[in-house]
Amino acid sequence: MRSLISIPLLVLLSACSDFGYYWHNANSHLELMNRRVDIETMLADDTTTPSLRERLLLVQDIRRFSVARLDLPENGSYSSYVELQRPWVVQNLFAAPEFSTRLRQWCYPIIGCASYRGYYDESRLNAYADELRAEGLDVYVGPVSAYSTLGWFDDPVLSSFIAWPEYRLAGLLFHELTHQRIYIDDDTTFNESLASAVQQRGTELWLRSRNREADLDEFSRWLAYRREVIALITTTREQLAAIYAGDQQDAAKREQKARVFDQARAEHDRVALRHGIASGYRRWFAAELNNAKIGSVSAYNSRLNAFIRMLDASDDDFAAFYRYVEKLGELPRQQRDACLDAWDAVNGNTGDICPAAGGLLTAEA
């Protein structure tokens, strides 16, 4: 489920109650960085397996495309490889009140606040999750296959995602590199929706450029399925909000909450069947559903359509798109959200959608 989630690096130590947490993350990340092996070195090594060699060459191809066509950073990221001993690199923790899908925020040095907390150490993670549950919070823990250090380090290719289907591998690299290109402090939804938009459009363009029609069809089918799943989760969140805003007793709210989750599971099965998806989000829905889990998805996708429409308006001129997005990111939060609302509502490029961000989005803007 979490190819779409990125966790920023927490590298600065803080003289506060979270000193141990920052120390843990800094040490774990630096240990991972020290294990990097240059991809060119691996390609020249006769002991590199043919399957891994093929994948590393694919990464290099994707990386060249990301620079030439998507105007993403040309740096040392994804020029090295790390073999992990587990299927995830970190795990993200989300928390929300029992009767709200509004996620708890944590604030960090450098990057500002975010609606998740990442851990390399599972025992440390579980201990903190238990503390939050003891406070009466809904808690969700999701495995993370990759993360971006926002350009502070040259991020490596990891064994946790190297074997993914090619279009998913390409999309993940485009997503994480977008965080290096643009990152707005204290706005998880903006950052993740932007990266997801570049991931989606970039993957489509990459597949077309490689004449991968079969993969493009599969990707289009996945996008259609995913859109319905996100819409289902959004509807579920709205249903929960209506329940929580009511004046019923807590016991009645819990019963209705459980019923809404059961309905969501049944509806997802129908959606997956309609699109012929064998796996997808089946495990995600089959496991425990709670406010934190529902909230985590909404936080990463609610502005996706706005950014996709900006790309449409720019005719996929990514340099112009980034210039516009950077101006948008400089606006005060309320004004920025109003502009995103306007882009979300528009159907095509109809004029000055957001004059405060430079007006009409064009290659000359």
N, C-alpha and C positions, 0 to 999 in steps of 0.2 A: 504494500500500500504506500510505502513511502519513498517512491522515487522522486515525489514532488516536494519533499521537505528538505531545507538546507539549514545547517546549524553553524552560526559564526564561531570563529575561534575566540576563546576567552584567554588571552595571553598575558594581560597585565594583572599582577597580583594586587589585591586590595587589603588595606589594613582595617578589615571589618569582620563581622561574624562569619562571612563566607570565605575567609582566607583558605580554609581547607579545600573548598570546592574549586577555587581558582587554581590552587596549587596542583590539585589532582588533574584538572583539565590541561594545564600548561605542561606538566610533566608527560602526560599521556600523549599529547599531540607531538611534543618534541621527540619522544621516543619513536612515534610513527614516522616523522620526517627523517629521522636518522636511519631508518630502514629502507629508504628509497634507493632504487637501482635505476640508472639511466636506461631508457628504452633502447637507444642506439647500442649501448653495451650489451643488452640482452639479445638484440637482433644479431650481433656479431658472435654470440656465444653458441657453440654447437650443442650445448646441453639444454637450451631452451626448446621446449616441446613444439612440434609443428602447430598444434592448435593455439597455443599461447602466442607464437610468432605471428600467426595469421591475425589474431585479435589486436596485437600491438601495431601491426601495419595498418589495420583498420582505424585505430585511434589516431594515427598520424594523418590519415586521409581526412577524417572528420575534423581534426584540428586545423588543417590547412583551409578547409571549407569555412570553418567558423571565422577565420580571419578575413579571407578573401571576399566572402559573400555576406556574412552577418556582421562584419565590422566589430567583432569581439576581440578582446585583448590578445596581442601577439607577445606572449611572454613564456616563461618556462613551465607554466601549469600543464599537467598531463603529458609531460615529456619524460616522466619516470614512473616506476611501478613498485607497489608494495603488496606482498603476499600476506594476507591476514590469516588468523587461525579460527575465524568465526565468520558467519554470513553477514554480519553488520559491522560498521566501524564505530558507531556510537548509538545510543538509544535516547530518544526525546521523550520528555515527560510533559504532559499537559494536565491542567487541573481546572475545575470549574465548580461553583456551588451546586448543591443538590437540586436547587430549583432555578437554575439559570445556565444558559450555554455561553455566557460571557467568560472568556478564558482569563485566568490569573496572569498577570504580567510580572516578569522579572527584569530588573535593570542591571546592566553590565557596563564595565569600563569600555570606552571607545565606541561600541556599537549602539549604545542606548538600550531601550527596553524591547523585549520580545515576549511572545505568548507561549514560550516553551523553555525548557531547561534540559541541557544535554549532558549525558554521562558516558564515559568510557567504561567505568567500573560498575558492574551489575549489582554488586552487593551494596555499594553506596547509593545507587539509584533506588533499590528496593527499600532501603532504610528510610530514605526521604519520602518515597511514595507512601509508605506506611504512616509517616507523620501526617501527611496531608489527608489521608483517609481518616485518621483519628480526629481531624478537625471537621469531619463531615463532608469533605469535598469528593466529587467524582474525579477519578484519576484515570488517565490513559497513557500507556507507554507504547511507543512505536519504534521499531528498528529503523535505522537510517543507513542506507548503503553508501552515501557520499555526502560531503559537505564542502562549503566554500570558506576559505579563510579571507575572502574579500581582497585578495591580492597581497596580503601580508607575507604569504609564503607561496612557493610554487606547488600547487596542489598535485598530488600524484594520482595516477590510475590505481584503483584498488581491486583486489581479487573479489570483493563483494559485489562488483557489478561488471567485471570484464567479460563475463560469459552471457550477458543479457542479449536478447534479440537486437539486431543491428540498429533498428530504428529507435529502440529504447535507449541504447547506449549513446547514440548520437544526441538524442533529446536531452539526456542527463548532462552531457558535457555542455551543450548549449545553455541549459538552465543555470548550471553553476558558474559558467563564465559570465553570464549576464549579471550575476551578483558582483563580480569584479568590475564590471563596466559601470553599473549604477547601483548605489545602495543608499537609501534614505533612512536616517536615524529614526527610531521609534515608530516605524510604520511597517509592520510585518506584512499586512495585507497588500500594500502597495508593492513592496519588494518581491513577494512571492507571485503575485498575479502578473507582474511585469515579466519575471523570469519564465513563468509558465507560458506566456504569450510568445516569447522568443523561442522557447522550446518547441511549441506547437508549429509555428510558422517555419522555423528553421528546419525542423525535421521534414516537413512537406517539401521544402525547396531542395534539401539534400537528396531525398529519395528521387525527386524528378530529375535532378542533375545527373544521377547515376542510372537513370532509366529503370528504376526498380518499381515497375507498375504493380506487380503482385504485392510487394511490401506496402506500396502506397494504398492499395485497396484495403489491406489488413489494417493499416494505420487509420484510415478513414473510418473503418468499421469500429475500431477501438475508440476513436474520438466520439462517434455518435453514441456508443454505449456509455462512455464516461460522462458525456454531457447529461444524459438521462440520470445517471447515478448522482451527479452533483446536484441536479434539480431535485431529485428525491431527498437527498440529505438536507437541502435548503428548505424544502417543504416540511420535512420532519422537524427541523429547527423552529420553523414558524409555528407549527402545531404545539410544540413544547412551550414556546414563549406564551402562547395563548392560555395554556393550562396554568403555567406558573403565575400569570397575571391575575388569575381568578381568585375568588374568595373562599374556595373550598378548604377543607381541612387538609393537613399534610398527608394523611393516610390516603385520602381520595386522590390527591395529586400524584402520589407514588403509583397508585393503581393505574391511573390514566397514562402516566409516563411509560409504564411497562407495556401497556396496550399499544401505544404509538410505536414503540420499538418493535414489537411483534409485527405490526402492520408494515413497517419499513422492511423488515427481513423478507416478508412474503412478496412485497412489491419488487424488491431487488431480484428475487428469483425469476419473476415474470420478465423483467427487463433483460436479464442475462440470457434467458431462453430465447427471447425475441431477436437478440443480436447474435445468437450462436456463440456466446462466450462461455468457455468451460470453467475458467478459474476467475480471473478478474478480481472483483471485490468480495467474492463468496466467503472467503475466510474472515474478512473484515466484518461482514455482517453477521456471520455465524457466531463469532466470539461476542463477549459482553459489549453491549452498547450502553453508553452513558453520555452525559452532557459534555464532558471533556473531549470525548472521541468525536461527537458530532461537531463541536465547536472547532476542532483542529482542522477539519476539512473545509469548513466555511471560511476560515481565516486565510486559507491559501488560494482560494479560487474566486472570491466574490467580485473581484475587479478584472477578471480575465477578459471578458467581452469588451470592456472599454479599451484595453490595450490592443486587442485584435483589430478593433475598428480604427485605431490610430495607425496601425500598420497598413490596413487597407487604404486609408486616406493618403499615406505616404507612397503608395505603390511599391511597398517593400523596399524603400530606400532606408536602410537601417541607420545610416549616419544621420539623416534628417530626423528619423524617428527618435533616436537617442537625444539629439539636441532639444527636441520638443519635450521629451520626458524629463530631461534635466531641468528645464525651465519650470515644468509642472511641479517637480519635486522641491523647488525653492519656494513655492507658495506657502502661505500659512495653511495649517491642516484643514481648517474649515473650507477655505477657498479651493484647496486642492481636491477635497472630496466633492465639492460642488461641480468642479470641472469633470471629474470622473463620472459623476452621475449624468452629466450632459452627454459625454461620449457613450455611455452605456445605453442611452435612450435614442441616439441618432441612428438613422438608417442610411449609411453612405456618407460621403463628404458633402455637406450642404452649406458650408460657410464657416463663419467664426464661431467654432464650438466653444472655445475658451480663450477670449482675447487676452486675459491676464497672463497666459502662458505663451503669448506670441501670436495668437489668432489662428488662422487657417494653417493646417499642417501641410507643408509642401517641401520639396527638396531645397527650395531657396529660403525657407523660413529661418 
